[in-house]
């Protein structure tokens, strides 16, 4: 029985995993005909760019044309809706967003995130950071029938700092089933900073700021892209700085080797483009995925020096150099605005109104603006191409899915400065109304916006929260005070606490994809076990009067104080919604590590503990030294030292627990009795 104690945290975690939350939509009647007429229908189709009316049967578009042509299809059973001259266009396609995969950090449930896509007029999107944990979550959400925004997934081959994640993605082959809502599209590779550290430039943003780093050599990147290509996935390569853009183009050139880009490999952000690289996108057929909203009001960092200004966001030059190339749009939520009209304003004027007031571009920036028609095409049909869905959405043509929106104003007629004021009044996806933004419901009578299911409150009742917070202090301190009279008991508790704590950490490191809920749970459980373990360690400490031992005891108390602060910090921040908890947590982490370090030093000097019992203490020592040395040696962007700190602490406590128990010989018990 006892040897299975390590299973407890695992079982607890499984119990914590919950079913997805959402609602299953009503089926669309495949025979029902709905006609929207008397409007300006922007189709994004070359042979019929504008029409007056559109007919939808079930999920699909049946006809697009003049009022007479389309109304001729109607019978008594059809619903006929007068657009009153308003603009109707395809739903926006956001080729790269984190709306879904980042929903928790935005305080949203998946259902709420999906609803905010619809309320902003977005009906199809690409999710560009998919790890195993999120993949499981979104698949469960889809299998339950809750997912209705068309979603393409890009599985991560590297993290934002360029740390390779192995080829786990090969277990999930790309899919291409017509009409599927959820689809595995491709694999994401980061080649430079931006989301982690600095982007790779050929110049300095500020004197002395350095030119940033590429995560891979050209050969390494070629190999990675070749592996993705050979397995039949689309490669989505993050490249922001000009060195990264050139390197990514080189990699695509080497992999394609003169063949067309039939898998539609794409490049994300593409912010700084060397002039000589502009035509290479078209030559290779690589889809650049661009932002529309230029963050003038809330810049990410220092501006690009004037002499390199031509290279920053040169969308006009990119379009001109590659007239036939499909270019895609992305919001990159939460890093930029979710509102497609903020991005439309940016594409067309480079004005930014997100954040504070109106921020206007320089003359040079203005040179790279696009027309409304060009931008809308990029934000719909061309983005659908990037997500390999252009045969089913992105434009309005018979046979395609009825994914469409009605706008509050006509973007072709409104003052360019006012483009961001346009709203989606109605969002239809697959023939079903998903959102109505009209108080009088003129276009959507009888429809009520649903309330998306919010994130459930997973916290225990208030009384339990306080009780746990109290126990987190009382139990380890009590154990520490008891250690003289009940040394064996305290050691036993400390030993098991160490084993369970270490096993929990190692289980977490193996999975390395906690959901946030699980992570909070672990963050509370673990430091608590660490504190108990420290108390157990104290029981090993012989009662002597040597000054160095007094110092050793102080180090142990200090380490325990750190573990208690760490767990209290997570309780305070997560259960009592108080940000002060994060400070407590960090101070706790530091104090715990320093305490163990000092204890290790004292033991080295006085050899109070036996060699074996000193081992876990040495681990405590290394848990401070190793990350410190690594953080000096490694580039600042790497988060490896932090992960190592956690890993070594976790492993250390397993050792500690095991060794404390191992030393439970009868002789030792007598030795240690006060
Ligand atoms: Zn992104």
Boltz pocket constraint, residues with backbone or C-beta under 6 A from the ligand:
constraints:
  - pocket:
      binder: B
      contacts: [[A, 96], [A, 97], [A, 98], [A, 128], [A, 332], [A, 333]]
      max_distance: 6.0
